[in-house]
Amino acid sequence: MEPSILINQLTLNYGPVEVLKKLDLDVPKGEFLVLLGSSGCGKSTLLNCIAGLLEPTDGQIHINGRNVTWEEPSRRGIGMVFQSYALYPQMTVEKNLTFGLKNAKVPRNEIAERVARAAGILQIEPLLKRRPSALSGGQRQRVAIGRALVRDVDVFLFDEPLSNLDAKLRAELRVEIKRLHQNLGNTMIYVTHDQVEAMTLADRIAIMRGGEIMQLASPSEIYNLPVNKYVASFIGSPSMNFFEAVLGQGEIKLKELSFPQQDYQWSSEQRSGQVWFGVRPEHVVSGDALGKCKTQFDVVVDMVEPMGSETLVWAKLAGEPFRFRLDGQTRIVKGDTVRVGFDLSLASMFDAQTERRI
């Protein structure tokens, strides 16, 4: 099947600075792909190249089998939603939705049908006669999505559309965007630095760093089998605990602790040398759950962060900060000694030099 978006060896330079580095990407029709990474990783630059707002230095971009590398944005068959809403303040919501269609000389009855359909999907019918100044942030973002929706295109691009909203609105609109994709089935590419948005929305996530894609996989695979230490540290809140360790004589040695190698899920043939050993805070257990753990040890509580349904505990392990989660009803204070453990098959290890998963 022809991919919806095909990117081949895409490069973009600003003078001597490489922003995108011979990047390849294949997005199937109907997929929700999230570009995730920290500021400056190149995710918005990549999206703007797809949209035609930036000209690449080299490489090609195909949309629905057509080479659009040098075509104008209006001819690419895309709808784009920006972080800043980008609504016309002097126009009503309805006129904001119809403005682009009128300029494209779409028939009046078809404009009315498209606006009615988009307003119904986004539940903004009561807002059509209002101006943007009379709308909340969440309502404005719905209108911005609606303006892309009325274009009736196959590909939608979202550039951090929820970052200007408060936490409650972000959660609500995140659900609406996911429902929108399920109802429409269009190809969507979504840029964010928020891993919660990425994990909940995406069919696949592309983790970016320094203009390159570190890993492209499903949320589950990225969470459970990160390909390198950077991906492992970026996904998860709080992030994965890391310790310097040594492989040898059938054991994984963390200073005074040692674990049997056979309980780890190996991704390579390496069985010796210096490594980074990682375990996620949510994979650490205590109390009754310890009965199933071969790997157990005692830690002294250094700090406690109550979060309602759970409690985040800070301690030290092998001389390094060690975070783990307990049930929110657990009574624990600084100085307490807690017996904890984890399933070694859920841990991750990375080569100390290359930082690739082993």
Secondary structure, DSSP 4 states (H G I P E B T S, - for coil): ---SEEEEEEEEEETTEEEEEEEEEEE-TT-EEEEE-STTSSHHHHHHHHHTSS--SEEEEEETTEE-TTS-GGGS-EEEE-TT----TTS-HHHHHHHHHHHTT--HHHHHHHHHHHHHHHT-GGGTTS-GGGS-HHHHHHHHHHHHHTT--SEEEEESTTTTS-HHHHHHHHHHHHHHHHHH--EEEEEES-HHHHHHH-SEEEEEETTEEEEEE-HHHHHHS-SBHHHHHHSSSSPPEEEEEEEETTEEEETTEEEEGGGS--SSS--SEEEEEEE-GGGEEEGGGGGG-SEEEEEE--EEEE-SSEEEEEEEETTEEEEEEEETT----TT-EEEEEE-GGG-EEEETTT-BB-
